[in-house]
Amino acid sequence: MTSTPRTQDGSRASASPATEPTRGWTIAARPVEDPVSAMLLREYLVDVADRYYQLHEERDSTPEEIEQALAEMPSDDLAPPRGVFLLAHHDGELAGCAGVRLMDGRTAGLTRAAELKRVYVRPAKRGLGGGAALLAAVETAAGELGAERVALDTRLDLVEARALYARQGYREVPPFTEGPYAEVWMAKELG
């Protein structure tokens, strides 16, 4: 019998995907305030912001817009005891991230749910199974937090992400969040 590994801050790491490589992928919990985590969160935000601004204004995001978004959408709730932040490595190289946090109470009919946040795979590592590996790790972590389902919101233009979620068993549900970037809501029952 093996014990669940611990992260640098002493919190529990996800047992299955974190400790067993999946086609070159390893995933482990990391404090969201860690400099490596912060760097990858910034990359994630630049990626999704650039796509948004290219679609709507035919330009990339500015450094000021990224700083403002980081301040307005902090990720500090992706930490124990109600959340976790995961970093993915592929063949030893930093390759992606994802986070999950417990949702408060009953949100639009979703009870005992955790919310998927900040899913990102670096462009050079896309198409290698990292998204699926991250989702599996998030689902394990959500279950360890006591969730019975994982829910998410995303944008219509993030078609690759929506396709990934659908392949992994996520289905559209009624809206459960508000915000300028929430256009599609999905959820998956765990277990």
N, C-alpha and C positions, 0 to 999 in steps of 0.2 A: 504494500500500500504506500503510495506517495502522498506527501502533503502538498497543499496548495502553496506555490512559491510566494514570496513576499517581495514587494518593490522596495526601492531605496528609502521611501518614507515609512516602511513597515506595513503598508496596507496590503491586502490580499490581491494577488495577480490572478488573472483568469487561468484556470488549470489546463484545459485541453489545448486550445490553439496556442497558448503562450509558451508551452513547454514542448510541443511536438511540431517540428517543421512540417509545413504543407507545401510540397513542391518548391522548396527553397525559402518559404516564408516562415518567419518567427514573429510572434506578436506578444508584447508584454505591457503591463501597466507602467505608466511613468507619470510623475507629478506634472500637472498641466502648467505649473509655473516654472518648470525646468527650462533652461535656455534652449535645449534641443526641441522640446515641445513647443515653446513660443515661436521658434523659427519656422517649424512646420505649420503651425496655425496661421502664421503670416503668409506663407506660401499658398495655403488653402484659400485664404481670403483674397489674395491677389488673383488667383486663378478664377474663382467664381465672380469676383467683382469685374475683372476684365471681360469675361464673357457677357455679363449683364450690360456693361457700358458699350461694348462692341455692338450688341444687338439693338440697344435703345438709342445710343448717341454716336455710334461709329467711332469710338475712341477707347483707349485703355483708361483704367482708373489712375488717379493721381496718388502720390504718397500721402497727401493730406486726407484724401477720402479713406484710404486704408487705415490711417491712424484714428480717424473719427469712428470708423466701423469697429475697430478693435475696442475702443472705449465704450461704444454703445452696445456692443454684443460681446461682453466678456465671457470667458469659458471657465471661470473659477468654480462653477457648480459641477464641473466634470471631475469631481474629487470626492474621496470618501468623506463621510459615510454614505452619501446618497448618489454618488456618481463615480465614474472612472474614466480615465483618458488612456488610450492605447496607442503605442507606436508600433509600426510594422517595419521589419527589415526583410529585404530579399537578398539572398546570398551574401549576407553580412552588411549590405548597404541600406541606409535609412531610406524608406520607400513610401511611407504613408502613415495615416493616423485616423482615429475615429474616437468618439466619446459617447457616453450614455449617462443619463441622469434619471432618477425617479421623478415621475410627474406627481404633482400634488393632487391628492384626492381623486375626485371624479371629474374628468375633463371630457366634455362632449361624448359621454357614454363610455369612455375608456377608464376602467378601474384597474388598479394594480398594474399600471403600465410604466414603462421606461421610455424615454425619448432619445432617439438616435440623433447625434449631432456631429458636425465637422468631419464627415467622411471624405477622405482625400487620399489619392494615390498619385505620386509624382508621374508626370507624363512619360518619362522613359521606362517606367515600370508598369504602365497600364497594359492590359491584355494578358497578364501573366498569372491571374488568379488572386491578386491581392485584395480586390474589393470583396470577393466571396470569403476570403480568409478573415478579413476585418469584420465582416458581418457576423460570421460564426463566433468570433471572439467576443464581439459586443453582445450577442445573444446569450452566450455563456455568462458573461459578466452581469447582464441584466437579471438573469435567473438567480445568480448568487446574491443580488441586491434584493430579491424577493418579488421581482416583476413576473407577471404571467404573460405579458405581451410587450412587443417593442413597437413604437409608433414613430412616425417622422413626418416632416413637411419638406417640400422641395419646390423648385421652380419648374415651369413647363419646358423651358429651354434646356434644362439639364437632362436631356433624353438618355444619355448613357447611364446616368445614375438611376433614372426611373426604370430602365430596362434591367439593370443589375438587381434592383430591389424586387422587381416582378419575378425574375429568374430564381430568386432566393425565397420566394413564397409570400412576399408582401402584397397586399391587396388594397385598393383604394377604399377609403373610409370617409365619412362626413368630416368637414373641417373641425379641428379641435384647437387651432391656434389662430392668432391674427397677426398680420404683419405685411409689409409691402412685398416680401419675397415668398410668402407662402401661397402657392397656387395649386398644389396637389398634396393630399394627405394620404398616408398609407400606414398599414399596421400588419403585424404578424403575431399569431398566437405562438407561444413557446411550449415546448414539451411534446 
